[in-house]
Amino acid sequence: MFSGFLTVASRCERCGLDFGFADTADGPAVFVMMIAGFIVAGGALATEILYKPPLWVQALVWLPLGLAVPLLMLRPFKGVLLALQHHYRAEEGRRSTDGT
């Protein structure tokens, strides 16, 4: 499905499906930012309230997680949104010219 980390291949290697219909835009990034932000910020806040570690410990733990969690989640979320577009035959919206 992917030819790079997030680059969608032009065709499926196994079945030959053309991925020309696929355009997830910013959808995966929005979902990942919200979920990963909740996990990382919530974890950092809970750690601060419960244990009150020094700032350098917080930075040592949460900065790498703040990078790793979104990067690990982004590709699967993009794959799911591509699969949903294919399943529901999603296409670009069009305005009707007859007023309906």
Backbone as CSV, one residue per row, in Angstrom:
resi,resn,N_x,N_y,N_z,CA_x,CA_y,CA_z,C_x,C_y,C_z
1,MET,0.824,-1.186,0.000,0.000,0.000,0.000,0.872,1.255,0.000
2,PHE,2.017,1.197,0.657,2.892,2.362,0.744,4.174,2.120,-0.035
3,SER,4.647,3.146,-0.714,5.930,3.049,-1.401,7.032,3.728,-0.590
4,GLY,6.652,4.506,0.396,7.572,5.163,1.321,6.949,5.120,2.693
5,PHE,7.461,5.939,3.608,6.903,5.915,4.961,5.426,6.290,4.958
6,LEU,5.075,7.356,4.247,3.672,7.771,4.146,3.207,7.962,2.706
7,THR,4.065,7.688,1.755,3.718,7.846,0.345,2.916,6.643,-0.129
8,VAL,1.739,6.907,-0.655,0.875,5.834,-1.141,1.376,5.392,-2.519
9,ALA,1.483,4.086,-2.699,1.907,3.534,-3.995,0.829,3.814,-5.038
10,SER,1.206,3.774,-6.288,0.225,4.026,-7.342,-0.703,2.826,-7.543
11,ARG,-0.189,1.611,-7.319,-0.988,0.389,-7.469,-0.601,-0.601,-6.370
12,CYS,-1.540,-1.477,-6.022,-1.277,-2.553,-5.066,-0.391,-3.601,-5.738
13,GLU,0.630,-4.065,-5.030,1.545,-5.059,-5.590,0.881,-6.419,-5.766
14,ARG,-0.086,-6.737,-4.938,-0.718,-8.064,-4.992,-1.909,-8.137,-5.927
15,CYS,-2.846,-7.203,-5.773,-4.093,-7.303,-6.551,-4.171,-6.319,-7.711
16,GLY,-3.266,-5.351,-7.768,-3.274,-4.393,-8.861,-4.258,-3.249,-8.696
17,LEU,-4.846,-3.080,-7.511,-5.808,-2.002,-7.273,-5.130,-0.657,-7.487
18,ASP,-5.769,0.194,-8.263,-5.256,1.537,-8.518,-5.626,2.429,-7.334
19,PHE,-4.629,3.032,-6.718,-4.867,3.902,-5.567,-5.083,5.348,-5.980
20,GLY,-5.485,5.585,-7.212,-5.743,6.935,-7.682,-6.872,7.615,-6.931
21,PHE,-7.790,6.847,-6.388,-8.915,7.399,-5.640,-8.483,7.904,-4.266
22,ALA,-7.333,7.478,-3.792,-6.925,7.695,-2.408,-6.399,9.102,-2.180
23,ASP,-7.059,9.811,-1.286,-6.576,11.116,-0.842,-7.050,11.315,0.586
24,THR,-6.176,11.020,1.538,-6.567,11.143,2.937,-6.361,12.546,3.470
25,ALA,-5.654,13.384,2.729,-5.384,14.773,3.112,-4.810,14.829,4.525
26,ASP,-5.405,15.627,5.407,-4.883,15.793,6.767,-5.610,14.933,7.786
27,GLY,-6.507,14.075,7.341,-7.296,13.258,8.263,-6.473,12.442,9.239
28,PRO,-5.507,11.640,8.774,-4.715,10.847,9.704,-3.935,11.703,10.698
29,ALA,-3.397,12.821,10.218,-2.615,13.688,11.098,-3.476,14.272,12.210
30,VAL,-4.696,14.646,11.887,-5.589,15.212,12.901,-5.919,14.173,13.966
31,PHE,-6.303,12.967,13.537,-6.603,11.919,14.507,-5.392,11.594,15.373
32,VAL,-4.243,11.468,14.747,-3.030,11.111,15.481,-2.646,12.217,16.462
33,MET,-2.740,13.481,16.041,-2.398,14.578,16.953,-3.292,14.573,18.181
34,MET,-4.570,14.338,17.968,-5.489,14.354,19.102,-5.238,13.182,20.048
35,ILE,-5.076,12.001,19.498,-4.884,10.817,20.335,-3.509,10.820,20.987
36,ALA,-2.464,11.053,20.209,-1.106,11.054,20.767,-0.923,12.219,21.738
37,GLY,-1.499,13.357,21.427,-1.421,14.493,22.346,-2.065,14.179,23.680
38,PHE,-3.200,13.514,23.642,-3.869,13.122,24.884,-3.009,12.140,25.678
39,ILE,-2.420,11.167,24.994,-1.594,10.167,25.674,-0.356,10.810,26.289
40,VAL,0.372,11.577,25.498,1.640,12.147,25.968,1.405,13.247,26.998
41,ALA,0.530,14.190,26.695,0.278,15.281,27.643,-0.377,14.757,28.924
42,GLY,-1.315,13.819,28.771,-1.950,13.234,29.955,-0.972,12.459,30.807
43,GLY,-0.086,11.714,30.152,0.932,10.974,30.899,1.898,11.888,31.618
44,ALA,2.329,12.951,30.952,3.248,13.912,31.579,2.577,14.616,32.748
45,LEU,1.327,14.986,32.575,0.603,15.658,33.657,0.388,14.718,34.841
46,ALA,-0.020,13.487,34.572,-0.225,12.522,35.653,1.078,12.223,36.383
47,THR,2.170,12.105,35.637,3.475,11.857,36.263,3.872,13.028,37.146
48,GLU,3.649,14.235,36.672,3.993,15.422,37.455,3.175,15.495,38.737
49,ILE,1.899,15.218,38.645,1.034,15.313,39.828,1.339,14.208,40.836
50,LEU,1.530,12.982,40.343,1.723,11.849,41.255,3.132,11.757,41.830
51,TYR,4.157,12.011,41.013,5.532,11.745,41.445,6.409,12.983,41.568
52,LYS,6.056,14.085,40.919,6.823,15.323,40.918,8.312,15.104,40.640
53,PRO,8.641,14.465,39.505,10.062,14.259,39.180,10.706,15.577,38.730
54,PRO,12.035,15.630,38.706,12.703,16.839,38.194,12.364,17.057,36.709
55,LEU,12.529,18.284,36.283,12.183,18.647,34.907,12.992,17.841,33.888
56,TRP,14.261,17.568,34.176,15.088,16.834,33.218,14.581,15.402,33.032
57,VAL,13.994,14.807,34.083,13.429,13.455,33.959,12.183,13.502,33.072
58,GLN,11.361,14.516,33.296,10.167,14.670,32.456,10.572,14.822,30.985
59,ALA,11.567,15.661,30.725,12.015,15.879,29.350,12.620,14.603,28.769
60,LEU,13.380,13.886,29.565,14.020,12.663,29.093,12.994,11.592,28.718
61,VAL,11.883,11.552,29.424,10.852,10.540,29.165,9.868,10.999,28.087
62,TRP,9.343,12.214,28.202,8.206,12.612,27.385,8.564,13.203,26.028
63,LEU,9.739,13.792,25.874,10.118,14.289,24.546,10.299,13.157,23.532
64,PRO,11.038,12.085,23.858,11.111,10.981,22.886,9.750,10.330,22.629
65,LEU,8.944,10.199,23.672,7.610,9.624,23.473,6.732,10.549,22.632
66,GLY,6.929,11.844,22.791,6.175,12.812,21.991,6.511,12.728,20.506
67,LEU,7.665,12.210,20.178,8.024,11.978,18.781,7.658,10.575,18.321
68,ALA,7.901,9.591,19.165,7.699,8.196,18.776,6.223,7.830,18.626
69,VAL,5.397,8.252,19.561,3.983,7.857,19.533,3.294,8.329,18.253
70,PRO,3.395,9.601,17.869,2.737,10.007,16.611,3.328,9.330,15.378
71,LEU,4.641,9.160,15.339,5.240,8.525,14.168,4.819,7.069,14.026
72,LEU,4.669,6.382,15.146,4.234,4.986,15.090,2.756,4.854,14.743
73,MET,1.967,5.856,15.060,0.528,5.793,14.817,0.138,6.292,13.423
74,LEU,0.951,7.135,12.806,0.540,7.818,11.581,0.318,6.874,10.404
75,ARG,1.221,5.958,10.179,1.086,5.045,9.033,-0.135,4.126,9.166
76,PRO,-0.366,3.480,10.324,-1.581,2.659,10.435,-2.873,3.465,10.263
77,PHE,-2.916,4.682,10.808,-4.112,5.497,10.657,-4.339,5.868,9.196
78,LYS,-3.278,6.167,8.475,-3.421,6.488,7.057,-3.914,5.268,6.293
79,GLY,-3.400,4.085,6.623,-3.855,2.856,5.992,-5.325,2.588,6.254
80,VAL,-5.768,2.825,7.473,-7.178,2.615,7.810,-8.066,3.587,7.033
81,LEU,-7.668,4.851,6.967,-8.483,5.818,6.231,-8.520,5.509,4.733
82,LEU,-7.416,5.009,4.177,-7.427,4.587,2.777,-8.370,3.405,2.573
83,ALA,-8.333,2.460,3.488,-9.214,1.298,3.392,-10.681,1.713,3.513
84,LEU,-10.975,2.658,4.399,-12.354,3.132,4.537,-12.813,3.876,3.285
85,GLN,-11.926,4.652,2.686,-12.289,5.324,1.437,-12.628,4.311,0.359
86,HIS,-11.844,3.258,0.275,-12.104,2.236,-0.742,-13.404,1.489,-0.440
87,HIS,-13.600,1.118,0.821,-14.780,0.343,1.210,-16.069,1.118,0.940
88,TYR,-16.087,2.395,1.290,-17.298,3.196,1.127,-17.341,3.958,-0.198
89,ARG,-16.366,3.683,-1.073,-16.296,4.330,-2.392,-16.394,5.853,-2.278
90,ALA,-15.611,6.397,-1.355,-15.623,7.844,-1.132,-15.023,8.556,-2.336
91,GLU,-15.601,9.676,-2.657,-15.068,10.495,-3.737,-15.288,11.951,-3.391
92,GLU,-14.676,12.808,-4.177,-14.764,14.232,-3.928,-16.204,14.708,-4.040
93,GLY,-16.608,15.592,-3.135,-17.957,16.134,-3.164,-18.159,17.082,-4.331
94,ARG,-19.360,17.089,-4.843,-19.685,17.981,-5.959,-20.966,18.739,-5.636
95,ARG,-21.012,19.980,-6.069,-22.211,20.791,-5.868,-23.165,20.565,-7.034
96,SER,-24.405,20.503,-6.705,-25.428,20.359,-7.745,-25.673,21.690,-8.420
97,THR,-25.859,21.669,-9.710,-26.108,22.909,-10.448,-27.598,23.217,-10.579
98,ASP,-28.450,22.270,-10.191,-29.890,22.504,-10.344,-30.538,23.041,-9.076
99,GLY,-29.732,23.418,-8.060,-30.287,24.027,-6.850,-30.720,23.049,-5.778
100,THR,-30.553,21.742,-5.983,-30.970,20.781,-4.950,-29.811,20.371,-4.098
